[in-house]
Amino acid sequence: MNTRITRLACQLLLLLSAAGSAAAGTIACVPSPGGAAGSFHWIRRIAIDEHSRTVNMDIVRSRTKDSETMGKMRAELVNMEGTSSGEPVYLFNSIPAAGEEVTSLFKLFKAGEWQLARVGVVFVNKVPALRSVEPTLSFDCKRSDLG
């Protein structure tokens, strides 16, 4: 992974907010039902494996009035930083597919409830540029400590 991407991910997402620390294990998250009434979550499930430093997400690839096409997105856990609150801050970025121009950078943190922040970065002539910032979403997360 490019050091520039890692540095950019940390800088952008650390600006969005902070929280927590925990023992290595796994954490699985789904959108909170009461997060934003009637809102559409394109991320349906997040599974973070702290040992292998991988993140797998179930996402909605496309949506019509009558149906949804589901897919998977893989990400790399860039950093897992602990704070005094007892919950970690997870920083991870999508592993772009061939031909994909935007890299998604994520920050999962606990601020009362689990929140997910996302920014999109596009590289123009190898220079990163901010493409989009998505409002934070609330998630219900459950931890399984493995060691």
DSSP file with accessible surface (Angstrom, degrees, kcal/mol):
  #  RESIDUE AA STRUCTURE BP1 BP2  ACC     N-H-->O    O-->H-N    N-H-->O    O-->H-N    TCO  KAPPA ALPHA  PHI   PSI    X-CA   Y-CA   Z-CA
    1    1 A M              0   0  102      0, 0.0     2,-0.1     0, 0.0     3,-0.0   0.000 360.0 360.0 360.0 139.0    0.0    0.0    0.0
    2    2 A N     >  -     0   0   89      1,-0.1     4,-2.0     2,-0.0     3,-0.2  -0.382 360.0-140.7 -66.4 132.7    1.2    3.4   -0.9
    3    3 A T  H  > S+     0   0   94      1,-0.2     4,-2.7     2,-0.2     5,-0.2   0.870 102.4  58.3 -63.6 -34.5    2.6    5.5    2.0
    4    4 A R  H  > S+     0   0  118      2,-0.2     4,-2.6     1,-0.2    -1,-0.2   0.910 106.1  48.4 -62.6 -41.6    0.9    8.6    0.6
    5    5 A I  H  > S+     0   0   31      2,-0.2     4,-2.9     1,-0.2    -1,-0.2   0.934 111.9  49.8 -64.2 -44.0   -2.5    7.0    0.7
    6    6 A T  H  X S+     0   0   44     -4,-2.0     4,-2.4     2,-0.2    -2,-0.2   0.940 112.9  45.9 -60.8 -47.1   -1.9    5.8    4.3
    7    7 A R  H  X S+     0   0  138     -4,-2.7     4,-2.6     1,-0.2    -1,-0.2   0.927 113.9  48.8 -62.9 -43.2   -0.9    9.3    5.4
    8    8 A L  H  X S+     0   0   30     -4,-2.6     4,-2.8    -5,-0.2     5,-0.3   0.922 110.0  52.1 -63.8 -42.0   -3.8   10.9    3.6
    9    9 A A  H  X S+     0   0    1     -4,-2.9     4,-2.3     1,-0.2     5,-0.3   0.936 112.2  45.5 -60.0 -46.5   -6.3    8.4    5.1
   10   10 A C  H  X S+     0   0   26     -4,-2.4     4,-2.2    -5,-0.2     5,-0.2   0.933 114.9  47.1 -64.2 -44.6   -5.0    9.1    8.6
   11   11 A Q  H  X S+     0   0  113     -4,-2.6     4,-1.0    -5,-0.2    -2,-0.2   0.936 115.7  43.5 -64.5 -47.6   -5.0   12.9    8.1
   12   12 A L  H  < S+     0   0   40     -4,-2.8     4,-0.5    -5,-0.2     3,-0.3   0.933 118.9  41.8 -65.6 -44.3   -8.4   13.2    6.6
   13   13 A L  H >X S+     0   0    0     -4,-2.3     4,-0.8    -5,-0.3     3,-0.8   0.814 106.8  60.1 -79.3 -27.2  -10.2   10.8    8.9
   14   14 A L  H 3< S+     0   0   75     -4,-2.2     3,-0.2    -5,-0.3    -1,-0.2   0.809 100.3  59.1 -68.8 -23.8   -8.5   12.0   12.1
   15   15 A L  T 3< S+     0   0  146     -4,-1.0    -1,-0.2    -3,-0.3    -2,-0.2   0.752  95.8  63.3 -71.9 -23.5  -10.0   15.4   11.4
   16   16 A L  T <4 S-     0   0   67     -3,-0.8     2,-0.2    -4,-0.5    -1,-0.2   0.826 118.8 -67.1 -75.1 -35.4  -13.5   14.0   11.5
   17   17 A S     <  -     0   0   38     -4,-0.8     2,-0.3    -3,-0.2    -1,-0.2  -0.932  45.7-117.1 169.3-174.2  -13.4   12.9   15.2
   18   18 A A        +     0   0   71     -2,-0.2     2,-0.2    -3,-0.1    91,-0.1  -0.949  29.8 137.9-146.3 160.8  -11.9   10.5   17.7
   19   19 A A        +     0   0   11     -2,-0.3    62,-0.1     1,-0.2    92,-0.1  -0.838  30.9   2.4 173.3 167.2  -12.5    7.7   20.2
   20   20 A G        -     0   0    0     -2,-0.2    69,-0.7    68,-0.2     2,-0.3   0.930  25.2-135.7  26.7 173.9  -11.3    4.3   21.7
   21   21 A S        +     0   0   50     67,-0.4     2,-0.3    61,-0.4    -1,-0.1  -0.995  22.9 160.6-151.8 148.5   -9.1    1.1   22.3
   22   22 A A        -     0   0   32     -2,-0.3    65,-0.1    65,-0.2     2,-0.1  -0.982  42.0 -79.1-160.7 170.3   -9.6   -2.7   22.7
   23   23 A A        -     0   0   51     -2,-0.3    27,-0.1     1,-0.1   123,-0.1  -0.414  63.1 -86.5 -73.3 152.9   -8.1   -6.1   22.7
   24   24 A A  S    S+     0   0   36    121,-0.1   123,-1.2    -2,-0.1   122,-1.1  -0.326  80.7  98.5 -63.3 139.7   -7.5   -7.7   19.3
   25   25 A G  E    S-A  145   0A   0    120,-0.2    25,-2.7   121,-0.2    26,-0.5  -0.859  70.5 -58.4 179.0-143.2  -10.4   -9.6   17.9
   26   26 A T  E     -AB 144  49A  39    118,-2.5   118,-2.9    -2,-0.3     2,-0.4  -0.930  33.0-163.9-128.4 155.9  -13.3   -9.0   15.5
   27   27 A I  E     -AB 143  48A   3     21,-2.0    21,-3.1    -2,-0.3     2,-0.4  -0.998   3.4-165.5-138.8 134.9  -16.0   -6.5   15.3
   28   28 A A  E     -AB 142  47A  34    114,-2.3   114,-2.6    -2,-0.4     2,-0.4  -0.984  10.3-172.6-123.1 135.9  -19.2   -6.7   13.2
   29   29 A a  E     -AB 141  46A   0     17,-2.9    17,-2.5    -2,-0.4   112,-0.2  -0.970  11.4-177.3-133.2 143.9  -21.4   -3.7   12.5
   30   30 A V  E     -A  140   0A  69    110,-2.2   110,-3.3    -2,-0.4    15,-0.2  -0.946  45.7 -83.4-131.2 154.0  -24.8   -3.1   10.9
   31   31 A P  E     -A  139   0A  25      0, 0.0   108,-0.3     0, 0.0    10,-0.0  -0.273  49.8-109.6 -58.1 140.3  -26.6    0.2   10.4
   32   32 A S    >   -     0   0    7    106,-2.3     3,-1.0     1,-0.1     4,-0.4  -0.526  16.4-139.4 -68.8 135.3  -28.6    1.3   13.4
   33   33 A P  T 3  S+     0   0  117      0, 0.0     3,-0.2     0, 0.0    -1,-0.1   0.859 104.4  41.1 -65.6 -30.6  -32.3    1.1   12.9
   34   34 A G  T 3  S+     0   0   70      1,-0.1     3,-0.3     3,-0.1    -2,-0.1   0.357  85.9 104.2 -97.6   7.4  -32.9    4.4   14.7
   35   35 A G  S <  S-     0   0   29     -3,-1.0     2,-0.4     1,-0.3    -1,-0.1   0.966 102.1 -12.1 -55.0 -63.1  -29.8    6.2   13.1
   36   36 A A  S >  S-     0   0   53     -4,-0.4     3,-2.5    -3,-0.2    -1,-0.3  -0.898  84.0-117.1-142.5 108.8  -31.7    8.4   10.6
   37   37 A A  T 3  S-     0   0  102     -2,-0.4     3,-0.1    -3,-0.3    -3,-0.1  -0.201  94.1  -1.3 -53.7 125.0  -35.3    7.5   10.1
   38   38 A G  T 3  S+     0   0   88      1,-0.2    -1,-0.3     0, 0.0     2,-0.1   0.489  96.0 142.4  76.7   3.4  -36.0    6.4    6.5
   39   39 A S    <   -     0   0   52     -3,-2.5     2,-0.5     1,-0.1    -1,-0.2  -0.446  50.2-124.3 -80.4 153.7  -32.4    6.9    5.4
   40   40 A F        -     0   0   82     -2,-0.1     2,-0.6    -3,-0.1     3,-0.1  -0.835  17.6-158.5 -98.3 124.2  -30.8    4.5    2.9
   41   41 A H        -     0   0   22     -2,-0.5    19,-0.0     1,-0.1    96,-0.0  -0.919   7.7-167.9-101.7 117.6  -27.5    2.9    4.0
   42   42 A W  S    S+     0   0   48     -2,-0.6    18,-2.5    17,-0.1     2,-0.6   0.724  78.9  69.7 -77.4 -17.5  -25.4    1.7    1.1
   43   43 A I  E     + C   0  59A   0     16,-0.2    16,-0.2     1,-0.1     3,-0.1  -0.885  59.6 175.3 -98.8 120.0  -23.2   -0.3    3.6
   44   44 A R  E     +     0   0A  80     14,-2.9     2,-0.3    -2,-0.6    15,-0.2   0.694  64.9   5.9 -98.1 -22.8  -25.2   -3.1    5.0
   45   45 A R  E     - C   0  58A 101     13,-1.4    13,-2.1   -15,-0.2     2,-0.4  -0.950  55.0-161.8-162.0 140.8  -22.6   -4.8    7.1
   46   46 A I  E     -BC  29  57A   0    -17,-2.5   -17,-2.9    -2,-0.3     2,-0.5  -0.995   7.7-174.1-124.6 130.4  -18.9   -4.2    8.2
   47   47 A A  E     -BC  28  56A  21      9,-2.6     9,-2.5    -2,-0.4     2,-0.5  -0.977   4.6-170.0-126.9 117.4  -16.7   -7.0    9.5
   48   48 A I  E     -BC  27  55A   2    -21,-3.1   -21,-2.0    -2,-0.5     2,-0.7  -0.929   8.3-163.7-110.7 125.6  -13.3   -6.1   10.8
   49   49 A D  E  >> -BC  26  54A  51      5,-2.7     5,-1.4    -2,-0.5     4,-1.1  -0.927   2.0-168.9-106.3 106.8  -10.7   -8.7   11.7
   50   50 A E  T  45S+     0   0    8    -25,-2.7    -1,-0.1    -2,-0.7   -24,-0.1   0.817  82.4  56.4 -67.5 -31.2   -8.0   -7.0   13.8
   51   51 A H  T  45S+     0   0  105    -26,-0.5    -1,-0.2     1,-0.2   -25,-0.1   0.948 118.3  30.0 -67.0 -49.4   -5.6  -10.0   13.6
   52   52 A S  T  45S-     0   0   63      2,-0.1    -1,-0.2     0, 0.0    -2,-0.2   0.503 103.1-129.6 -89.1  -4.8   -5.5  -10.1    9.8
   53   53 A R  T  <5 +     0   0   99     -4,-1.1    24,-2.1     1,-0.2     2,-0.3   0.865  61.6 135.7  58.0  41.1   -6.0   -6.4    9.4
   54   54 A T  E   < -CD  49  76A  40     -5,-1.4    -5,-2.7    22,-0.2     2,-0.4  -0.870  40.4-160.4-119.2 154.0   -8.8   -6.9    6.9
   55   55 A V  E     -CD  48  75A   0     20,-2.1    20,-2.5    -2,-0.3     2,-0.4  -1.000   4.4-168.9-132.8 129.4  -12.2   -5.4    6.5
   56   56 A N  E     -CD  47  74A  69     -9,-2.5    -9,-2.6    -2,-0.4     2,-0.4  -0.984   7.4-169.8-119.8 132.8  -15.1   -6.9    4.5
   57   57 A M  E     -CD  46  73A   1     16,-2.7    16,-2.4    -2,-0.4     2,-0.6  -0.977  19.2-144.5-125.9 135.5  -18.2   -4.9    3.8
   58   58 A D  E     +CD  45  72A  37    -13,-2.1   -14,-2.9    -2,-0.4   -13,-1.4  -0.884  37.0 176.6 -90.5 124.4  -21.6   -6.0    2.3
   59   59 A I  E     -CD  43  71A   4     12,-2.4    12,-2.5    -2,-0.6     2,-0.7  -0.853  38.2-112.4-130.2 161.7  -22.7   -3.1    0.2
   60   60 A V  E     - D   0  70A  13    -18,-2.5    10,-0.2    -2,-0.3     3,-0.1  -0.874  27.7-174.3 -92.6 113.1  -25.6   -2.2   -2.2
   61   61 A R  E     -     0   0A 144      8,-2.9     2,-0.3    -2,-0.7     9,-0.2   0.868  69.6  -3.5 -76.3 -41.2  -24.0   -1.9   -5.7
   62   62 A S  E     - D   0  69A  60      7,-1.3     7,-3.0   -20,-0.0     2,-0.4  -0.990  64.0-160.0-151.0 155.5  -27.2   -0.7   -7.4
   63   63 A R  E     + D   0  68A 141     -2,-0.3     2,-0.2     5,-0.2     5,-0.2  -0.999   8.1 178.3-142.6 133.7  -30.7    0.0   -6.4
   64   64 A T        -     0   0   83      3,-3.3    -2,-0.0    -2,-0.4     5,-0.0  -0.699  51.0 -91.0-118.9-179.4  -34.0    0.3   -8.3
   65   65 A K  S    S+     0   0  195     -2,-0.2     3,-0.1     1,-0.2    -1,-0.0   0.854 125.7  29.4 -61.1 -32.7  -37.5    0.9   -7.1
   66   66 A D  S    S+     0   0  142      1,-0.1     2,-0.3     0, 0.0    -1,-0.2   0.600 123.6  19.1-105.9 -15.9  -38.1   -2.9   -6.9
   67   67 A S        -     0   0   68      2,-0.0    -3,-3.3     0, 0.0     2,-0.4  -0.971  52.9-141.0-153.4 166.5  -34.7   -4.4   -6.2
   68   68 A E  E     -D   63   0A  69     -2,-0.3     2,-0.6    -5,-0.2    -5,-0.2  -0.983  14.1-143.0-130.2 143.1  -31.2   -4.1   -4.9
   69   69 A T  E     -D   62   0A  75     -7,-3.0    -8,-2.9    -2,-0.4    -7,-1.3  -0.942  23.9-152.4-106.3 117.3  -28.0   -5.7   -6.2
   70   70 A M  E     +D   60   0A  92     -2,-0.6     2,-0.3   -10,-0.2   -10,-0.2  -0.534  20.5 164.8 -89.1 156.8  -25.7   -6.6   -3.4
   71   71 A G  E     -D   59   0A  16    -12,-2.5   -12,-2.4    -2,-0.2     2,-0.4  -0.892  30.5-107.2-153.9-177.1  -21.9   -6.8   -3.5
   72   72 A K  E     -D   58   0A 136     -2,-0.3     2,-0.4   -14,-0.2   -14,-0.2  -0.927  18.8-165.3-122.2 146.1  -18.8   -7.0   -1.4
   73   73 A M  E     -D   57   0A  25    -16,-2.4   -16,-2.7    -2,-0.4     2,-0.3  -1.000   9.7-153.7-129.8 130.3  -16.1   -4.4   -0.8
   74   74 A R  E     +D   56   0A 142     -2,-0.4    21,-2.5    21,-0.3     2,-0.3  -0.793  16.0 178.6-101.3 148.8  -12.7   -5.3    0.7
   75   75 A A  E     -DE  55  94A   1    -20,-2.5   -20,-2.1    -2,-0.3     2,-0.5  -0.945  25.8-122.5-143.0 163.2  -10.6   -2.9    2.7
   76   76 A E  E     -DE  54  93A  75     17,-2.5    17,-1.8    -2,-0.3     2,-0.8  -0.928  24.9-124.8-110.6 130.5   -7.4   -2.8    4.5
   77   77 A L  E     + E   0  92A   1    -24,-2.1    15,-0.3    -2,-0.5     3,-0.1  -0.655  31.6 179.5 -73.6 107.7   -7.2   -1.8    8.2
   78   78 A V  E     -     0   0A  22     13,-2.1     2,-0.3    -2,-0.8    14,-0.2   0.885  61.8  -2.4 -80.3 -41.4   -4.7    1.0    8.1
   79   79 A N  E     - E   0  91A  51     12,-1.8    12,-2.9     2,-0.0     2,-0.4  -0.996  46.5-165.2-154.3 147.0   -4.7    1.9   11.8
   80   80 A M  E     - E   0  90A  55     -2,-0.3     2,-0.5    10,-0.2    10,-0.2  -0.895  24.0-174.5-134.8  99.2   -6.4    0.9   15.0
   81   81 A E  E     - E   0  89A  84      8,-2.0     8,-2.3    -2,-0.4     2,-0.2  -0.846  11.1-145.6-105.4 131.8   -5.7    3.5   17.6
   82   82 A G        -     0   0   40     -2,-0.5   -61,-0.4     6,-0.2     2,-0.3  -0.611  15.0-176.4 -94.1 152.5   -6.7    3.3   21.2
   83   83 A T    >   -     0   0   49      4,-0.5     3,-1.4    -2,-0.2   -62,-0.2  -0.821  45.5 -90.1-132.5-178.7   -7.9    6.0   23.5
   84   84 A S  T 3  S+     0   0  132     -2,-0.3    -2,-0.0     1,-0.3   -63,-0.0   0.639 110.9  78.0 -72.0 -11.1   -8.8    6.2   27.2
   85   85 A S  T 3  S-     0   0   75      2,-0.2    -1,-0.3     1,-0.1    -3,-0.0   0.647 104.8-117.5 -75.8 -12.6  -12.5    5.5   26.5
   86   86 A G  S <  S+     0   0   42     -3,-1.4    -2,-0.1     1,-0.3    -1,-0.1   0.394  83.1  96.6  94.2  -3.1  -11.8    1.7   26.0
   87   87 A E        -     0   0   48     23,-0.1    -4,-0.5   -65,-0.1    -1,-0.3  -0.947  69.4-123.6-119.8 143.1  -13.0    1.5   22.3
   88   88 A P        -     0   0    1      0, 0.0     2,-0.5     0, 0.0   -67,-0.4  -0.350  10.0-130.5 -80.9 162.1  -10.7    1.7   19.3
   89   89 A V  E     -E   81   0A   3     -8,-2.3    -8,-2.0   -69,-0.7     2,-0.5  -0.969  26.1-153.1-105.1 122.7  -10.8    4.1   16.4
   90   90 A Y  E     -EF  80 108A   0     18,-2.8    18,-2.5    -2,-0.5     2,-0.5  -0.890  11.4-171.9-101.9 125.9  -10.6    2.0   13.2
   91   91 A L  E     +EF  79 107A   2    -12,-2.9   -13,-2.1    -2,-0.5   -12,-1.8  -0.976  18.8 157.8-113.0 125.4   -9.1    3.6   10.0
   92   92 A F  E     -EF  77 106A   1     14,-2.1    14,-3.5    -2,-0.5     2,-0.4  -0.979  24.7-151.5-146.1 156.8   -9.5    1.6    6.8
   93   93 A N  E     -EF  76 105A   7    -17,-1.8   -17,-2.5    -2,-0.3    12,-0.2  -0.972  27.0-106.1-130.7 148.7   -9.5    2.2    3.1
   94   94 A S  E     -E   75   0A   1     10,-2.8   -19,-0.3    -2,-0.4   -21,-0.0  -0.338  26.3-126.2 -67.9 150.2  -11.1    0.3    0.2
   95   95 A I        -     0   0   77    -21,-2.5   -21,-0.3     8,-0.1    -1,-0.1  -0.889  36.0-130.2 -95.7 104.3   -8.9   -1.8   -2.0
   96   96 A P        -     0   0   59      0, 0.0     2,-0.1     0, 0.0     3,-0.1  -0.317  13.5-128.7 -64.5 140.1   -9.8   -0.4   -5.4
   97   97 A A    >   -     0   0   60      1,-0.2     3,-2.2     2,-0.0    -3,-0.0  -0.405  46.8 -71.4 -76.2 163.0  -10.8   -2.7   -8.2
   98   98 A A  T 3  S+     0   0  109      1,-0.3    -1,-0.2    -2,-0.1     3,-0.1  -0.298 123.2  14.6 -57.0 131.8   -9.1   -2.5  -11.6
   99   99 A G  T 3  S+     0   0   88      1,-0.3     2,-0.4    -3,-0.1    -1,-0.3   0.375  91.7 131.2  84.6  -5.4  -10.3    0.6  -13.4
  100  100 A E    <   -     0   0   89     -3,-2.2    -1,-0.3     1,-0.1     3,-0.0  -0.673  37.1-169.9 -83.5 130.7  -11.8    2.2  -10.3
  101  101 A E        +     0   0  119     -2,-0.4    22,-0.7    -3,-0.1     2,-0.5   0.729  60.4  71.0 -96.1 -21.2  -10.7    5.8   -9.8
  102  102 A V  E     - G   0 122A  27     20,-0.2     2,-0.5    18,-0.0    20,-0.2  -0.827  60.7-157.5-105.0 131.8  -11.9    6.6   -6.3
  103  103 A T  E     - G   0 121A  10     18,-3.2    18,-2.7    -2,-0.5     2,-0.5  -0.908  15.3-142.7-100.8 130.0  -10.5    5.2   -3.1
  104  104 A S  E     - G   0 120A   6     -2,-0.5   -10,-2.8    16,-0.2     2,-0.4  -0.823  11.2-161.5 -95.8 131.4  -12.8    5.3   -0.1
  105  105 A L  E     -FG  93 119A   2     14,-2.9    14,-2.3    -2,-0.5     2,-0.3  -0.944  11.9-166.6-112.9 132.2  -11.3    6.1    3.3
  106  106 A F  E     -FG  92 118A   0    -14,-3.5   -14,-2.1    -2,-0.4     2,-0.4  -0.895  16.6-166.6-123.3 150.5  -13.3    5.2    6.4
  107  107 A K  E     -FG  91 117A   0     10,-2.2    10,-2.7    -2,-0.3     2,-0.5  -0.979   6.0-169.8-134.8 120.1  -13.2    5.9   10.1
  108  108 A L  E     +FG  90 116A   0    -18,-2.5   -18,-2.8    -2,-0.4     2,-0.3  -0.956  24.0 153.9-109.2 122.7  -15.3    3.8   12.5
  109  109 A F  E     - G   0 115A   8      6,-2.4     6,-3.5    -2,-0.5     2,-0.6  -0.958  42.5-115.5-147.4 160.6  -15.3    5.3   16.0
  110  110 A K  E     + G   0 114A  74     -2,-0.3     2,-0.3   -22,-0.3     4,-0.2  -0.904  34.7 159.2-106.8 119.8  -17.5    5.4   19.1
  111  111 A A  S    S-     0   0   61      2,-2.4     2,-1.9    -2,-0.6   -92,-0.1  -0.747  90.8 -48.5-133.5  77.5  -19.0    8.7   20.2
  112  112 A G  S    S+     0   0   79     -2,-0.3     2,-0.3     3,-0.0    -2,-0.1  -0.471 142.0  22.3  83.9 -63.8  -21.9    7.6   22.3
  113  113 A E  S    S-     0   0   89     -2,-1.9    -2,-2.4    -4,-0.1     2,-0.2  -0.834 107.8 -81.0-123.8 164.7  -22.8    5.2   19.6
  114  114 A W  E     -GH 110 139A  14     25,-0.7    25,-2.4    -2,-0.3     2,-0.4  -0.485  49.6-168.1 -68.8 133.1  -20.7    3.8   16.8
  115  115 A Q  E     -GH 109 138A  24     -6,-3.5    -6,-2.4    23,-0.2     2,-0.5  -0.947  11.8-154.4-123.4 144.2  -20.2    6.2   13.9
  116  116 A L  E     -GH 108 137A   1     21,-2.3    21,-2.0    -2,-0.4     2,-0.4  -0.984  10.2-171.1-119.8 124.0  -18.8    5.6   10.4
  117  117 A A  E     -G  107   0A   2    -10,-2.7   -10,-2.2    -2,-0.5     2,-0.4  -0.887   6.1-169.8-110.8 144.2  -17.3    8.5    8.4
  118  118 A R  E     -GH 106 134A  35     16,-0.8    16,-2.8    -2,-0.4     2,-0.3  -0.999  10.2-179.5-137.2 138.9  -16.3    8.2    4.8
  119  119 A V  E     -GH 105 133A   4    -14,-2.3   -14,-2.9    -2,-0.4     2,-0.4  -0.971  19.4-139.1-129.9 149.7  -14.4   10.3    2.3
  120  120 A G  E     -GH 104 132A   0     12,-2.7    11,-3.5    -2,-0.3    12,-1.4  -0.919  16.7-168.6-108.6 135.9  -13.6    9.7   -1.3
  121  121 A V  E     -GH 103 130A   1    -18,-2.7   -18,-3.2    -2,-0.4     2,-0.4  -0.981   2.6-166.3-125.3 134.0  -10.2   10.5   -2.8
  122  122 A V  E     -GH 102 129A  21      7,-2.6     7,-2.4    -2,-0.4     2,-0.6  -0.915  16.6-135.1-116.8 146.1   -9.3   10.5   -6.5
  123  123 A F  E     - H   0 128A  61    -22,-0.7     2,-0.5    -2,-0.4     3,-0.1  -0.914  18.1-173.9-105.6 120.9   -5.7   10.5   -7.8
  124  124 A V  E >  S- H   0 127A  84      3,-2.5     3,-1.6    -2,-0.6    -2,-0.0  -0.972  80.8 -16.7-114.7 115.0   -5.0   13.0  -10.7
  125  125 A N  T 3  S-     0   0  152     -2,-0.5    -1,-0.2     1,-0.3    -2,-0.0   0.909 128.7 -56.3  53.1  43.1   -1.5   12.6  -12.0
  126  126 A K  T 3  S+     0   0  175      1,-0.2    -1,-0.3    -3,-0.1    -3,-0.0   0.570 114.4 120.3  67.3  12.8   -0.6   10.7   -8.8
  127  127 A V  E <   - H   0 124A  88     -3,-1.6    -3,-2.5     2,-0.0    -1,-0.2  -0.921  63.9-126.9-107.2 124.3   -1.8   13.6   -6.7
  128  128 A P  E     - H   0 123A  36      0, 0.0     2,-0.4     0, 0.0    -5,-0.2  -0.451  28.5-176.7 -72.2 141.4   -4.6   12.9   -4.2
  129  129 A A  E     - H   0 122A  43     -7,-2.4    -7,-2.6    -2,-0.1     2,-0.3  -0.999  31.7-110.2-137.8 139.3   -7.7   15.1   -4.3
  130  130 A L  E     + H   0 121A 104     -2,-0.4    -9,-0.2    -9,-0.2     3,-0.1  -0.508  36.0 173.8 -68.7 126.0  -10.8   15.1   -2.1
  131  131 A R  E     -     0   0A 133    -11,-3.5     2,-0.3     1,-0.4   -10,-0.2   0.795  58.2 -10.5-102.6 -42.3  -13.7   13.9   -4.1
  132  132 A S  E     - H   0 120A  44    -12,-1.4   -12,-2.7     2,-0.0     2,-0.4  -0.996  45.9-149.5-157.5 155.6  -16.6   13.6   -1.6
  133  133 A V  E     - H   0 119A  88     -2,-0.3   -14,-0.2   -14,-0.2   -16,-0.0  -0.999  18.6-155.3-128.9 124.8  -17.4   13.6    2.1
  134  134 A E  E     - H   0 118A  41    -16,-2.8   -16,-0.8    -2,-0.4     3,-0.1  -0.825  25.6-108.7-100.3 139.7  -20.3   11.5    3.3
  135  135 A P  E     -     0   0A 101      0, 0.0   -19,-0.1     0, 0.0    -1,-0.1  -0.274  47.8 -89.7 -60.9 153.6  -22.1   12.4    6.5
  136  136 A T  E     -     0   0A  72    -19,-0.1     2,-0.4   -21,-0.1   -19,-0.2  -0.339  40.4-150.2 -66.7 146.9  -21.5   10.0    9.4
  137  137 A L  E     - H   0 116A  29    -21,-2.0   -21,-2.3    -3,-0.1     2,-0.3  -0.915  13.4-122.3-115.6 146.4  -23.8    7.0    9.8
  138  138 A S  E     - H   0 115A  12     -2,-0.4  -106,-2.3   -23,-0.2     2,-0.3  -0.716  31.7-174.1 -89.7 138.8  -24.7    5.3   13.1
  139  139 A F  E     -AH  31 114A   1    -25,-2.4   -25,-0.7    -2,-0.3     2,-0.6  -0.948  26.5-132.3-131.5 150.2  -24.0    1.6   13.4
  140  140 A D  E     -A   30   0A  72   -110,-3.3  -110,-2.2    -2,-0.3     2,-0.4  -0.922  35.1-170.5 -96.7 122.3  -24.7   -1.2   15.9
  141  141 A a  E     -A   29   0A  22     -2,-0.6     2,-0.4  -112,-0.2  -112,-0.2  -0.924  14.5-166.1-121.9 142.5  -21.4   -3.0   16.5
  142  142 A K  E     -A   28   0A 159   -114,-2.6  -114,-2.3    -2,-0.4     2,-0.3  -0.988  13.5-145.3-126.9 135.3  -20.7   -6.2   18.4
  143  143 A R  E     -A   27   0A  67     -2,-0.4     2,-0.5  -116,-0.2  -116,-0.2  -0.785  11.3-168.8-103.0 143.9  -17.2   -7.3   19.4
  144  144 A S  E     -A   26   0A  59   -118,-2.9  -118,-2.5    -2,-0.3     2,-0.4  -0.924  18.6-149.6-126.6 100.6  -15.8  -10.9   19.6
  145  145 A D  E     +A   25   0A  95     -2,-0.5  -120,-0.2  -120,-0.2  -121,-0.1  -0.600  17.0 179.9 -75.2 129.5  -12.4  -10.8   21.4
  146  146 A L              0   0   99   -122,-1.1  -121,-0.2    -2,-0.4    -1,-0.1   0.536 360.0 360.0-106.5 -12.7  -10.2  -13.6   20.1
  147  147 A G              0   0   82   -123,-1.2    -1,-0.1     0, 0.0  -123,-0.1  -0.958 360.0 360.0-170.6 360.0   -7.1  -13.1   22.1
